[in-house]
Amino acid sequence: MKTSLTLLLTSFSAEADAIAVIRSLVEEHWVACGTILPKATSIYCWQGKLNEVQECMVLLKTSHHLIEACMKRLKELHPYSVPEIMSIEPTSVDSNYAQWVKDVLCATMLP
């Protein structure tokens, strides 16, 4: 099913931070669901130094209509000074799942 759903991808150094941010975003109806993928290894340069750290990846499910405001709110809540926040547009989504996301978000946010 073609959809207006969007995935947001971000990462956290602590799972407790990820849980707190996901809870806020779900309670505020910015996202329908957040999924934590633990034990990711990130390798990157930061301030001229090569880093290799354990993080957890987070997938957030939201509507395309909410993406800009949701990204802004995620940035406000995120503990990193420069958080990884990317949107991914799925080419298709199961129709029952898409309807569930729409129903959850329609409660307060969608037109």
C-alpha positions in Angstrom: 0.0 0.0 0.0 1.3 3.4 -0.9 1.4 5.5 2.2 2.0 8.9 3.8 3.9 7.3 6.7 7.5 8.2 7.5 10.2 6.5 9.6 12.5 8.6 11.6 15.9 7.1 12.5 18.0 8.3 15.4 20.5 6.9 17.9 21.1 7.2 21.7 24.1 6.3 23.9 21.8 5.1 26.7 18.6 3.0 26.3 17.0 4.8 29.2 17.3 8.1 27.3 15.8 6.4 24.2 12.8 5.1 26.3 12.2 8.5 27.8 12.2 10.3 24.5 10.0 7.7 22.8 7.5 7.9 25.7 7.3 11.7 25.4 6.8 11.5 21.6 4.1 8.9 21.9 2.3 10.6 24.7 2.4 13.9 22.8 1.1 12.1 19.6 4.1 13.0 17.5 4.7 9.3 16.8 2.6 6.2 16.9 5.4 3.9 17.9 9.1 3.8 18.6 11.3 0.7 18.3 14.6 0.4 20.1 17.3 -1.7 18.4 20.0 -2.3 21.0 23.7 -2.9 20.7 24.6 -0.9 17.6 28.2 0.1 17.1 28.8 3.5 15.6 32.1 4.6 14.2 32.5 8.3 13.4 34.7 11.4 13.7 33.8 14.0 16.3 35.9 17.0 17.0 38.8 15.6 15.1 38.8 12.3 16.9 37.8 8.8 15.7 35.2 7.3 18.0 33.7 3.8 18.3 30.8 3.6 20.7 27.9 1.4 21.6 24.5 3.0 20.9 20.9 1.9 20.4 19.2 2.8 17.2 15.6 4.0 17.3 12.9 3.8 14.6 10.0 6.2 15.1 6.8 5.8 13.0 4.9 8.9 12.2 3.0 10.7 9.4 4.6 12.6 6.6 2.4 15.6 7.6 4.0 15.7 11.0 7.6 15.1 10.0 9.1 18.6 10.3 7.4 19.3 13.7 8.2 15.8 14.9 11.9 16.3 14.0 12.0 19.6 15.8 10.5 18.1 18.9 12.9 15.1 18.8 15.8 17.5 18.5 14.5 19.4 21.6 14.3 16.2 23.6 17.5 14.5 22.4 20.5 14.5 24.7 23.1 14.9 21.9 24.1 18.3 20.8 24.1 17.1 17.1 21.7 14.2 17.0 21.4 11.9 14.1 17.9 12.4 12.8 16.9 11.1 9.4 13.6 10.5 7.7 13.0 7.4 5.5 10.0 7.2 3.2 8.7 3.7 2.9 7.6 2.7 -0.6 4.8 0.5 0.8 3.3 -0.3 4.2 0.7 -3.0 5.2 -2.7 -1.3 5.0 -3.8 -2.5 8.5 -0.6 -1.1 10.1 -0.9 2.2 8.2 -4.5 2.6 9.4 -3.5 1.9 13.0 -0.8 4.6 12.8 -3.2 7.0 11.2 -5.8 6.3 13.9 -3.3 6.8 16.7 -2.0 10.1 15.3 -5.5 11.4 14.2 -6.5 11.5 17.8 -4.9 14.9 18.1 -2.6 15.9 15.3 -3.6 14.9 11.7 -5.8 17.1 9.6 
